[in-house]
Amino acid sequence: MSTARDQIFAALREGFKGRNDAAAKVGADARIARREPNLVPARGKPEGRKAALAAFTAMAEEASATVARVNTMIDVPNAVADFLRMHNLPMRAVLAPDPLLDAARWERRKTLELRKGAAEAFDEVGISLAWRAVAETGTLVMLAGANTPTTINFLPETEIVILPADRVVGCYEDALAPLRAKGGDGRHSLPRVVNFVTGPSRSADIEQTLQLGAHGPRRLHIVIVDDAA
Amino acid sequence: MTEMSPLHFKEASVRALGDAELQRALGNMRQGFIEKRSKAAARLPEFEALRDKAKEIKDHVLAHLDVYLEQFEKNCVANGGTVHWAKDTAQARDIILNICRLVGAETVTKGKSMVGEEIAINAFLEANGIRPIETDLGEYIIQLRNEPPSHLIAPAIHVNKEQVAEAFRAHHRDLSPERPLTDRAALLNEARRALRERFLEADVGITGANFLVAETGSTMIVTNEGNGDLTQTLPRIHIVIASLEKVVPNLDDAMTLVRVLARSATGQEMSVYTTISTGAKRPGDLDGPEQFHVVLIDNGRSKLVGTEFQEVLRCIRCGACLNHCPVYGSVGGHAYGSVYPGPIGKVLTPALYGLDKARDLPNASSFCGRCEDVCPMRIPLPKMMRHWREQEYQQRLIAPRLRWALRAWAFVAAQLPTLYHLGARVAAFWLYRRGKKLHGRLAALPYAEGWTRFRDFPAPLGKTFQSQWRGARRHKRAEAPPAGPPS
């Protein structure tokens, strides 16, 4: 008895009768390997860092994210604490264990209580690091990995994302291109998860009326760091 | 559950028109979706060019579907995923149940999936002792109400907030009766609270896929709530269910489709969460599922390849055709009696389940053409409905009286053109005279009671189309200089 897979391919090939299968394979393989953007809208090609940052900020705010800007990593803990205080949130957060975030020297801000790791059900605030940000639509690109657990992006009610300014690119394709080579460990085609995040979670499922904070974060705060190196 | 069958479209649509709650709910849609889409389209100068590109990508995929599926499978497996193939609903259900049983699953969380509705996976799991929980807010509401979805992207569009409150009070045992659930924010918070526990306790998470990427063996989902991501991140097992035509060649192609998807669906520039998943948890990862399964479901798609219905497989399930359809806007989704309502359902339902089981659907159209105008994938839906009407005639599925009337009309029009034109002129003039009394409308018409029982019929202007056309041509020829030889 033939397998479901065999039956499906037999049915497909029935529909492709008369097609040159060898040429079709060559054409499809070439298409997969082409790896160049199809049509990128003009707004996905901002000129220079300054324009990209301005476009990213405007679009992210339009998607109901809030954006703060600081000079260096050292300034990040104060920006985080200011945001938490303004929204009357606890000074407690789960922090992505990325070495770059250590440069913030969080311990200097004593009121801020941090735990490094993946997010748990009880975490109200999560802090993570963006891999890239896309000016086209104000979209953050977050990767799953040992240093940036995915749960931080979804479990806490408030998410704060640290974004080094030089990570802002024009379009989605700009963010994906370097990932194809990366893959994490050389054995995979991509990191396990790539999350494109545009604003906080929302739903319009009740009477077509938009509300923020459906299952993911209610608030998304982005701290842009001009000189993160 | 309400008896769902496309065979009852006529009765169901009459009921829907008289359903005041439903009509109130459908009123929200006209304002929301249509205006938002048109604003988003106007704001992106490249939108029409992106639609052309998106169409081209899917046409190319459908002409090479076998090759891309093989590539997807190869790359998914290379990244540590497992690929399963299901010819039909029964096979898909068995595969999913087996995975759940192997890990001793008691509860399953689910992201929104149309193919999941197609194979009715929830009812099947429940019958086999596994508790499925829908996590998309709209899907969750209709699961509690024991109803099928009535829209591709807004499954509970037919439900009003008072009915949502009623459903929560009936099912959330730990909800205090004193807690007010009068406003939408309170309802959203209550759903968030109740579902949070379900996310954390689930053994298996099932999501659909908007796209499958052949290049990387990845699956992609697009959501606004984040429910799909919690569904696939927290449980030990992630199962992706997807129909065959979701595959695209590479990441660039996927992002081109993403650019038209949200704008066409909700008018957003970008949905909140677009997630690309490649394989299971890796060494060092602090979270993520231990197993990554992809179930590829045919359910009648493969037999559409190479036919006049192949183009319907370009559909990316944005729902724009529903939002802009005057028929859907009047009767809502349930009247169609199919997982796929609206214009896309009129073409897809007969293709998947057989024309004899859905013959009213391709006829439930005024051919206004708005569905094709707004379809990001430029699917010629009216043309395909016409294909179904032709097949309905050929397969003798229409009423004998109608069939004979059509045959007689065709015979006279083709074989006795003089008599036909004379008859048409007489009829047009007679109807024009009758219509004069009612400002060009007819309140009753022989053989057209189906129309005139509910509304007036516009009377002809006295001349037939053909005679007007001839007149216009004569007029034009008299004015224009003699035409040159045909090129």
Interface residues (C-beta under 8 A of the other chain):
Chain A: T3 A4 R5 Q7 I8 F9 A11 L12 R13 E14 G15 F16 K17 R19 A24 K25 G27 A28 D29 R31 I32 R34 R35 E36 P37 N38 L39 P41 A42 R43 M59 E62 A63 P97 G117 A118 A119 A121 T137 G138 T139 A144 G145 A146 P149 T150 T151 N153 F154 L155 C171 Y172 E173 L176 R180 G184 D185 H188 S189 L190 P191 R192 V193 V194 N195 F196 V197 T198 G199 P200 S201 R202 S203 A204 D205 I206 E207 Q208 T209 Q211 G213 A214 H215 G216 P217
Chain B: A25 N28 M29 Q31 G32 F33 L44 P45 E46 A49 L50 K53 I57 H60 A63 H64 L65 D66 V67 Y68 L69 Q71 N75 A78 N79 G80 W85 A86 K87 Q91 T135 D136 L137 G138 I141 A154 P155 A156 I157 V159 N160 K161 V164 R184 A185 L187 L188 A191 R192 L195 R196 F199 L200 A214 E215 T216 G217 S218 N224 E225 G226 N227 D229 L230 T233 L234 L244 P249 N250 L251 D252 D253 M255 T256 V258 R259 T266 Q268 E269 M270 S271 V272 Y273 T274 T275 I276 S277 T278 G279 A280 K281 R282 P283 G284 D285 L286 D287 G288 L296 D298 S302 K303 L304 V305 G306 T307 Q310
